[in-house]
């Protein structure tokens, strides 16, 4: 396994359309993003709720802007 440590900025959005932004420090950024996407896909597979859950990777500038809002 190749390590890819660093900070990731993400927007998490639930099926209800409400979301939040969060900063994550992790050892393997690629694996972390893939895991969060699989979690969103699993939520979507249930068919419950009006929308689709998703995660978006943000730049630090986008994260700071949304955090201030």
C-alpha positions in Angstrom: 0.0 0.0 0.0 1.3 3.4 -0.9 0.9 6.1 1.7 -0.5 9.4 0.6 -0.8 11.4 3.9 -2.4 14.9 3.9 -5.4 17.0 4.4 -8.6 16.7 2.5 -11.5 19.2 2.4 -14.8 17.6 1.7 -18.5 18.5 1.4 -20.8 15.8 2.7 -24.4 15.9 1.5 -27.1 13.6 2.7 -30.2 12.4 0.8 -32.2 15.2 2.3 -30.0 17.7 0.5 -28.5 19.2 3.7 -24.7 19.1 3.9 -21.7 20.3 5.7 -18.0 20.8 5.0 -15.2 19.2 7.0 -11.5 19.0 7.0 -9.9 15.6 7.3 -6.3 14.6 8.0 -5.6 11.1 6.8 -2.8 8.7 6.0 -4.1 7.7 2.6 -6.2 10.4 0.8 -7.2 8.2 -2.1 -8.5 5.4 0.2 -10.3 7.9 2.4 -12.1 9.5 -0.6 -13.0 6.0 -2.0 -14.4 4.9 1.3 -16.5 8.0 1.8 -17.9 7.6 -1.8 -18.7 3.9 -1.1 -20.6 5.0 2.0 -22.6 7.5 0.0 -23.3 4.8 -2.6 -24.5 2.5 0.1 -26.9 5.1 1.4 -28.2 5.7 -2.1 -28.7 2.0 -2.7 -31.4 1.8 0.0 -33.7 3.9 -2.1 -35.0 5.8 1.0 -35.2 9.6 0.8 -35.8 12.2 -1.9 -32.3 12.9 -3.2 -28.8 11.3 -3.5 -26.1 11.4 -0.9 -22.7 12.4 -2.2 -19.3 13.6 -1.2 -17.3 16.3 -3.0 -13.6 17.0 -2.7 -13.0 20.8 -2.3 -9.9 23.0 -2.5 -8.8 24.7 0.6 -10.1 28.0 -0.7 -13.6 26.5 -1.5 -13.6 24.9 2.0 -12.8 28.2 3.7 -15.5 30.1 1.7 -18.2 27.5 2.5 -17.1 27.3 6.2 -17.6 31.1 6.5 -21.1 31.0 5.0 
